[in-house]
Amino acid sequence: MKLSIINKLKKLQTRFKEIEILLSDKNIMSNKAQFRALSKEYVQLNNIVACFERWMLTKKEMYNTEQMLNDPEINQIVQEEIKKIKINQSKLEQELQILLFPTNSDDKRGCFVEIRAGTGGNEAALFAGKLFRMYTRYAETKNWETEIININVSEYGGYKEIITKIPNEGAYGRLKFESGGHRVQRIPHTESQGRIHTSTCTIAVIPEIPVLELPIIDFNELRIDTFRSSGAGGQHVNTTDSAIRITHIPTGIVVECQDERSQHKNKAKALAVLGSRLYNFKVQQRQKKETSTRRLLLGTGDRSDRIRTYNFQQGRVTDHRINLTLYRLNEIIEGNLDILIEPIMQEYKTDQLTLLAK
């Protein structure tokens, strides 16, 4: 294990012992907020420090065992013992790497998946429909719920835009690397010459933030418009101004919701999406400043990034961030996304651990 990581672990060990003393202090015990914060930190450090202390014991055990190598009578037994200690050390080091891996509190949250047709006109809208179905199928395999927040149907099928909410715990952690540009290469049904067309869609995956954690929205900074819903929805939806469009003037973020019959329900949904987008906007602004960690995030997650290509003629899907190509397009489109998600998450963890070692 690298010296830099050992030094970091020693600092955590020292901090852990400090917290133990502080938690027995009467003044701190009477301060509920401080006591709660220290208790939380204590729990977070407990497993790391315990694992590190076990590793330190194996290091000491290795040193003592190696001193006996000079005795020819027990040399073979000592070598076998050293092998066992090395295996144990390796396991503990792997455990420590997992424990030290930086966790993102947002990973445990639900999320909003926003799919928008990009270049390619009607083909892009049809592809957006394919992607929506893919993510819906994936959600079904995880027993996740899906709720449509806003939908803008294309005249020739598919969607110009569709936003869905997946409220289940851990959905954001699984889907967050889906953000970016998705490109499709296929022959449209209307193409008589058999030429392959290229179209794009953009996807943004945003964590669903609980109401208590949402940034405070100044209603003086909002422009709220009502309009008549478009597309499917029945007579009532199409004949009343129940749809809501909210514009956050300082950032230019626009949110629409027309899925509910009630204007109040649409407004509540739109405000929830706006709050999550503002939260995400602030996170991205902060990450741009932290360039040393940002460079390892497998692409920025911006919608302009082309992250994946779906080639229907070859049955091929390529993820450009990790140079992964799979000839299993039908499986993936039917919702078997884990064969793409797992390698990306593994690559991300490897990058983070590399950064930690530095």
C-alpha positions, 0 to 999 in steps of 0.5 A: 500500500502506498505511503500516501494512503498509509499517512492518510489512514493514520490521520483518520485514526488520530481523528477517530481517537479525538472524536472518542474523547470528544463524545464523552465530553459533557459540554458536547453531549449537551449540544445536540447538533454537535453531538449528532455531527460527531457521532455521524463522523465516528460511525463513518470512521469506525470501519475504516480505522478498524480495518486499518488497525487489522492491516497494521497488525498483519504488517507487524506479523509479517516483520516478526515472521520474516525474522525466522527465515534464517532458521533452516529447520523451519524455513519452509513453514515460515515461507508458507506462513508468509504467503498466508499473511500476504493474502490476508494483507491483500484482502485488507487492502482491497477492503480499505480501498472500498471503504476509502472510496469517496461516496456521493450522497446523491447516489442513494436518491431517486432521479429525473431522466430527461430525454430530448430529440437532437439533430435528425428531425423525426428520426431523432424523435423516434430514437427518443421514444426508443431510449425512453422505452429502454430506460422504462424496461430497465426500471422494470427489471429493477422493480422501480416506479416511473412517473411521467413529468412532462411529455412533448409528442412528435407529430410522426411518433416518438418524443421531442422531449420526455421527462420521467421521474424514478423515485426509487432509492439508488436510481441516480447512482445507477443512471447518472453516467447516462447523461450526455449525447446519444447517437443512433445510426440506422436506415429510416423506414422512409429511406428508399435508397437504404442509406444510413442516417445519423440522429442524436438525442440528449439525456440529462439524469438529475438527482431527485432532491427532498423538499427540505434540501432543495435550494430556496427559490425566490418566486420574484425570480420566476416567470410562470406561464399557463398554456393549453396542453398538447398531445394525448390526454383527453378532452379536459387536458386539451381544453383548459390552460392547465399546463405550466411553464416556469422560467428561472430568470437568473439561470434561464432554466425552463421547466414545463409540466402538462401531465396532470389535469390540475394546474396546481399539480402541474405547478408543484411537479414543475417546481420540484423539477426546477429545484432539482435542476437548480441543485444540479446546476450549483453542483456542476458550477462547483465541480468546474472549479474542482478541475483535479477531480472533474477530469476523472468523471468519465466525461463531464455529463454535459448534454453536448458530450457524445457518450454512446453510439447505437448502430442498428445495422451492425447490432452494435453499441459503443460507449466512447468514454471507456472504448467499450463495444458490444454487439448486443444492441437488441438486449440493451434496447430491451432494457439490459443496461447493466452490461453497459453500466457496470463497466462504466461504474468500475472504470469510475471507481478505478479512476477515483482510487488512482486519484486517491493513491496520488 
